[in-house]
Amino acid sequence: MKRSSRPPVLEPRPSPRRRALSEEERALWDNVAKQVKPLRKSRVAKAPAAPRGEPSPTLPSARPAPPARPVAAAPVPRVAKPSVPPLAPIGKRERAKLSRGRSEIEARLDLHGMTQTRAHHALTGFLHRAQHDGLTFVLVITGKGRSGGESGVLRRQVPEWLSLPEFRAFVVGFEEAHIGHGGEGALYVRIRRARV
């Protein structure tokens, strides 16, 4: 057998770095691109999209693209609710200023003699008004409620209510008041600033 003196003819291969997207890949990319929000509008420059019927200006692919299959819609991401801010204890300095009268208690709410339902509504309204008025520290008086050696219902319930997510929009933190302001039967409450 005689060998040919001519070198074999090789077909040009498309560059592995750039290849044409298939219709399925382009549809998937378009779907993803619709869901992305730009960080800054001033920096984002939209590249002109090639019409779907025309091939992209890159090198032609070596083999024909498979027939397009319908692309399932990507799941819509859930919008996360803003997280509830955590409670923070009132600092030692602030507590000392309150107990010595150097910081002013700007409002008081006395819950003595109220039912739990009425006290809950009164507390919600009071904290909402305090935040609206731009107050910083308020005093909530629950009473000691000792009858037969047990502590009162409101004395137990109010700290639990203040720890609930519904109250965290109004409350930064709370602590038992100084004996001069009611001691075990009252709470210093720091009000969260209203978001503008």
ABEGO torsion letter per residue (X at the ends): XBBBABBBBBBBBBBAABBBBBAAAAAAAAAAAAABBBABAAABBBBBBBBAABBBABBBBABBBBBBBBBBBBBBBBBBBBBBBBBBBBBAAAAAAAAAGABBBABBBBABGBBAAAAAAAAAAAAAAAAAAGBABBBBBAEAGBBGGBBBAAAAAAAAAAABAAAAAABABBBBBBAAAGEAABBBBBBBBBBX
